[in-house]
Amino acid sequence: MDDVYGGTMNQPNPHTKLTLLLEISKKKFKVLEEILNITENQNTIAQQNSVDHDLFSELHEEKQLRIDKRTELDNYFQSVYIEIKPALDRHPDLFRQSIKMLKQLIKQITELEMQIQLGEEKNRQLLYHKSLQQMMPPKPITVSRSTAAKRYHDQKKLHKDLGFVEKK
């Protein structure tokens, strides 16, 4: 038998589930803050003249553990939400305050995720440009006089052969 809050004898009521969603979201926010911190540390390393690839990789592994935790929390959130969605749809006024708090937290989470994405893209571009510089360091282009003279004569001959040079 359903109670007024949409719960049953075998299932906790939606207020309990909403509280659980809030807790999951708070944990996710904390994990995302850790990911952002790691991303910022990676940026500091990437900006150095000599990138410490071992340290960067170590931070990447730490970040991956947190990304896995975030995915786990997302999946848990989704499963709990699916359970209580019918009750939320039936009695939205009963849960208005909790839903409002949850929406605020989700907005903060979304903003934090955007910061992380921007930071990761910045790091990706920085490392890409550094790798290009290491592969092909810029060298001044110098041409000896004899090479320049040979090129000049080759171009003159080519233009003459093609009929671009006027005959006197």
C-alpha positions as CSV (number, residue, x, y, z in Angstrom):
1,M,0.0,0.0,0.0
2,D,1.3,3.5,-0.9
3,D,1.7,6.1,1.8
4,V,1.0,9.8,1.1
5,Y,4.6,10.4,0.1
6,G,4.6,7.7,-2.6
7,G,6.6,5.1,-0.6
8,T,5.5,1.5,0.1
9,M,6.0,-0.8,3.0
10,N,9.0,-2.4,1.2
11,Q,10.5,0.8,0.0
12,P,11.7,3.9,1.8
13,N,9.7,7.0,1.0
14,P,10.8,9.5,-1.7
15,H,12.0,12.0,0.9
16,T,14.6,9.5,2.0
17,K,15.6,8.8,-1.6
18,L,15.8,12.6,-2.3
19,T,18.1,12.9,0.7
20,L,20.2,10.1,-0.7
21,L,20.3,11.9,-4.1
22,L,21.5,15.1,-2.3
23,E,24.2,13.1,-0.6
24,I,25.3,11.4,-3.8
25,S,25.5,14.8,-5.5
26,K,27.5,16.3,-2.6
27,K,30.0,13.5,-2.9
28,K,30.2,14.0,-6.7
29,F,30.8,17.7,-6.2
30,K,33.7,16.8,-3.8
31,V,35.2,14.3,-6.3
32,L,34.9,16.9,-9.1
33,E,36.7,19.5,-6.9
34,E,39.5,16.9,-6.5
35,I,39.6,16.3,-10.3
36,L,39.8,20.1,-10.9
37,N,42.6,20.4,-8.5
38,I,44.5,17.6,-10.2
39,T,43.9,19.2,-13.6
40,E,45.3,22.5,-12.3
41,N,48.4,20.7,-11.0
42,Q,48.8,19.0,-14.4
43,N,48.7,22.5,-16.0
44,T,51.4,23.7,-13.7
45,I,53.6,20.8,-14.7
46,A,52.7,21.2,-18.4
47,Q,53.8,24.9,-18.3
48,Q,57.3,24.1,-17.1
49,N,60.1,24.2,-19.7
50,S,60.9,20.6,-18.9
51,V,57.8,18.6,-18.4
52,D,58.0,15.9,-15.8
53,H,56.2,13.2,-17.7
54,D,56.3,10.7,-14.7
55,L,54.7,13.2,-12.4
56,F,52.1,14.1,-15.0
57,S,51.3,10.4,-15.6
58,E,51.0,9.8,-11.8
59,L,48.5,12.7,-11.6
60,H,46.7,11.3,-14.6
61,E,46.3,7.9,-12.7
62,E,45.0,9.7,-9.6
63,K,42.6,11.6,-11.8
64,Q,41.4,8.5,-13.4
65,L,40.5,6.9,-10.0
66,R,38.4,10.0,-9.3
67,I,36.8,9.9,-12.7
68,D,35.9,6.2,-12.1
69,K,34.4,7.3,-8.7
70,R,32.4,10.0,-10.4
71,T,31.0,7.5,-12.9
72,E,30.1,5.2,-10.1
73,L,28.2,8.0,-8.3
74,D,26.5,9.0,-11.6
75,N,25.2,5.5,-12.0
76,Y,24.0,5.3,-8.4
77,F,22.3,8.6,-8.7
78,Q,20.5,7.5,-11.9
79,S,19.3,4.2,-10.4
80,V,17.9,6.0,-7.3
81,Y,16.3,8.7,-9.4
82,I,14.6,6.1,-11.6
83,E,13.1,4.6,-8.4
84,I,11.6,7.8,-7.2
85,K,10.7,9.6,-10.4
86,P,7.1,8.3,-10.4
87,A,6.5,9.7,-6.9
88,L,8.0,13.0,-7.8
89,D,5.8,13.2,-10.9
90,R,2.7,12.3,-8.8
91,H,3.4,14.7,-5.9
92,P,5.7,17.5,-7.1
93,D,4.5,20.0,-4.4
94,L,5.5,17.6,-1.6
95,F,9.1,17.6,-2.8
96,R,9.5,21.1,-4.1
97,Q,12.2,22.2,-1.5
98,S,14.3,19.1,-1.9
99,I,14.1,19.3,-5.7
100,K,15.1,23.0,-5.6
101,M,18.2,22.1,-3.5
102,L,19.0,19.2,-5.8
103,K,18.7,21.5,-8.9
104,Q,21.1,24.0,-7.3
105,L,23.6,21.4,-6.5
106,I,23.4,20.0,-10.0
107,K,23.9,23.4,-11.4
108,Q,27.1,23.8,-9.4
109,I,28.2,20.3,-10.5
110,T,27.7,21.3,-14.1
111,E,29.7,24.5,-13.7
112,L,32.5,22.5,-12.1
113,E,32.5,19.9,-14.9
114,M,32.8,22.8,-17.4
115,Q,35.8,24.2,-15.6
116,I,37.4,20.7,-15.7
117,Q,36.7,20.3,-19.4
118,L,38.3,23.7,-20.1
119,G,41.3,22.9,-18.0
120,E,41.8,19.6,-19.7
121,E,41.5,21.1,-23.1
122,K,44.0,23.8,-22.1
123,N,46.4,21.1,-20.9
124,R,45.9,19.0,-24.1
125,Q,46.8,22.0,-26.3
126,L,49.7,23.0,-24.2
127,L,51.2,19.5,-24.3
128,Y,50.5,19.2,-28.0
129,H,52.4,22.4,-28.8
130,K,55.2,21.4,-26.5
131,S,55.5,18.0,-28.3
132,L,55.6,19.8,-31.7
133,Q,58.4,22.0,-30.4
134,Q,60.4,19.0,-29.2
135,M,59.9,17.2,-32.5
136,M,60.8,20.1,-34.7
137,P,62.7,22.8,-32.8
138,P,62.6,26.1,-34.7
139,K,65.8,26.7,-36.5
140,P,66.8,29.9,-38.3
141,I,66.8,29.5,-42.0
142,T,70.2,30.3,-43.4
143,V,71.2,29.9,-47.0
144,S,74.8,30.1,-48.1
145,R,75.7,32.5,-51.0
146,S,76.5,29.7,-53.3
147,T,73.1,28.0,-52.6
148,A,71.3,31.3,-53.1
149,A,73.2,32.0,-56.3
150,K,72.4,28.5,-57.6
151,R,68.7,28.9,-56.8
152,Y,68.7,32.3,-58.6
153,H,70.3,30.8,-61.7
154,D,68.0,27.8,-61.6
155,Q,64.9,30.0,-61.4
156,K,66.2,32.3,-64.1
157,K,66.8,29.3,-66.4
158,L,63.4,27.9,-65.6
159,H,61.7,31.2,-66.4
160,K,63.8,31.4,-69.7
161,D,62.8,27.9,-70.6
162,L,59.2,28.7,-70.0
163,G,59.4,31.9,-72.0
164,F,58.9,34.3,-69.1
165,V,62.2,36.1,-69.7
166,E,62.2,38.8,-72.4
167,K,65.0,38.5,-74.9
168,K,67.0,41.6,-75.6
